Amino acid sequence: MSGKIDFGLPGLQETLPPDLKNALSGASVSVAYRDGQLIQTRGDTDPSLSIIESGAVRLGQIGMDGSYAAMAVMGPGQFFGEFTIFGGLPREFDAVAVGRTTVGHINGLRFDRLLDKHRGIRSYFLSFLAQRLHAALSFVDDLRHLPLVARVAKVLNMMHQAEPNRSAIKVTQKEIAEILGVTRVSVNKALAQLEEEGLIARAYGQINVPSTERIEQWVRERSRASASET
């Protein structure tokens, strides 16, 4: 999967004022990764915040059989590892580079010093973490209430919003199934329905979204219908 799914959230550095952006960059150590290289492992406890500078990072879990189940794909400006910094918790996901990727790492000590010196940066992180929690709760609510076809449409819409200049989303049925925790056969049926309604067009290894407005409206209608039934 090279299509990004970041739940529609902006990159951290897109909204930081110049002084805080420079301070954050100055505290980080940039590391280059090749395509497919492991960046972090689930269960690691070393406190460190990681900010994607270029390329993309896939978050997921590596199974006992070596298979990889993706949960999100984040691009430049997005960060991960906040659980280790703010909560002292182990990492929840494995992180793998998608293409040639550069990540800036800030260890716990440097991050604490950064917060002491630039207190204003704390409010930005709190805002982003609140947005992430809201997005996660909305995603869980969708899993409980929306039919699968609407959930598939929402995932495709989020991926399209992450890269609005590209009509084609590079994603497979298997990868969508992993994100939603359903079978590939179920995803295939949902995609067929969306294609019948003219909302998408499937090609090998990618899905075209002819009209963002149409699929957004379709998802909103299905969401309202689902809410009225509960």
N, C-alpha and C positions, 0 to 999 in steps of 0.2 A: 504494500500500500504506500503510495507516495502522496495521495490526497490527504490534506490535513483535516483533522477533526479536533478542534480546540474549544468546542461548545460556544462559539461565537464571542469569545472574550478577546479584548485587545491585548497586544503585547505590553508588558510592564513599561518598557522604555518609550512607548508611543505617547504616554501621558505624563511621564516624569518631566519636571522642569530641567533646563540644561545643567544647573549646578548639581542636582541630585543624580542626574544621568551620568555626569562625569565622575562623580564620587563613586558610584556603583561600578563603573568601568575600571576606575583606578584601583579598586579593592579586589578585583577578580583576576584570576590567572587563566589565560586562554589555552585550551587544549584542542588539537585537531584530531578528528576521528575519521576513519575510513568507513565506507558503506558497510553496514552490518556489524560494526564493532560494538561490543558491550561497553556502555558508559557507567552504569551502576547496576547493582544486583539487589533483588528483593531481600530484605532482612538486614542489609547493611545499617549500622548505627552511627557511623562517622558523621558528625554534624557538618553539613555543607550545603549551600544554596547554589544551584546551577542555572545559568541563564544562557539560552540559545542565542548565539551571535550570528550564525549562518547555517544553512542547511535545515535539517529537521530531525526530530527525535521521536521515536515510537515508544510509547509506554505500554507495558503489558506484563504477562507472566510466562515464563518458560516452564513447560510441563516436565514431568518425570521422563517422558518419552522424547524430549528434545523439541517438541512442538512449541510454537509461540502464539499466544492469544493476545491480540492487540486491544487496547482500551482507548487510546488516544494517539494522535500524531500532532505534535506541536512544532511551530515554526519560529523564526527569529523574534526575539522579544519575550517569548514565553519562558517561564521558569519552573523548576521542579526541585524537590528536596526540602520543601518548606517544613514538612513534618519533623525532620531531624533538627531543624533550627529552632522552631517555635515550640515544639511539643516534646522534644527529646525522644521521639518515636522512631522505630525502624522504618526503612523504606518499604513502601507497599508494592512497588512495581520494579521490574527490570526495565532499563532504558537502553535502547539500541539506536545507533546512528542510521539515518536514512539518507543515503548519498554522502558526499563529502561534507562533514559537519564540524563546526567549531563551537565549543561550549566554554563559557567563562565560569569558573568555579570560585566561590568565596567560602573559605572555611569558617567554622563557628567563631573563632577568636577575631578574625578580621571583620566578620559581620557585626559582632558585638561592638567593636570599636567604631564601625561605621554608624551604628545607631546612636552611640554616645555623641559622636561629632556632628551628625546630621539628623537631629531628632525629627525633622519633618518627614523623613523617609518612612517612618513607622506608619503614619496614617495612610500612605499609598499602599503599603503591603496589607494593612488591615482591610482596606477597600477591595483590593484584589482577592484576598482570601474570602471575604464575604460574598463577592460575586461568584467565586468558584463553588462555594457551598450552596448558593442559590441554584446555580446551574446543575450541580449534582443532585439536589433534592428534586428539581424539576424533571431530571432524567429518570430518577427513581419513580416519581409520580406517573410519568409516561409509561413506564414498564408495567405499572399496576392498572392503568385505566385505558390507554389507547390500544386500538387493534394493531396488529403487527404491521400492516401495510402503512399505517400512519407513522409508526415509529421508524420504519425504513425511510419514508419520505423525509422525516425530520433529520435523520442522520445525513442523508444526501444533501439536504438544504444547508445544514451546518458546514459540510465539507465544501459546498459551493461558495458559501459566504466567506470562508477562510481564504479562498483564492478567487475573488469575483471576476478577475480578468480572464479566467479560463472556463470555457463552457464544459470541457470534458473533465470528469473526476476519475482519477486512476485508482480504482478499487475493485476488488473481486467479490463475488457472492460469499465466499468463505470468510473474507475479512469482515464484511458486514455482519455475518452470522456470529462471529467471535465478539464483536462489539456489543451486540444485542443479546447474546447468550441463547441463541435459538439455532435450529438446524439450517443447513444450507438449502435443503429442499423448501423449507418455509420461506426463506428469503427469496428464492427463485420464483415462487408463486406470487409474493408481494411485488416483486419487480415486474412480473408479467402484467399484473393489474395496473401498475403505474404506467407501464408502456402502452397498454390498451387505451388509457385515458389521455395519452399524448403528453404526459408530464415528463417522461424520460425517453431516451433512446439508447439501447444497449449496444456495445461493441466489445471486441475482445479486450479484456483487462481494463475497461473503462466504461463510464456511464455519462452520457451527454444530458445536460439539463437545458432544454431550449429556452425556457422562460422562468426566471427566478420568481417573478411576480405570480405566475400561475401556481407554481408548486407551494409558495408561501400561503396563498389564498386557500388552496386545497387543504393544507395542513391545518390552518385556522378553522376551517369549516368542520373538519373531522374532530378537532379538539373541542369545539363548542358542542357538537353532537354528543361526544362522549361524556362531557360534563353534565349535560342535561339528562343523561340516562342514569347518573349516579345519585 
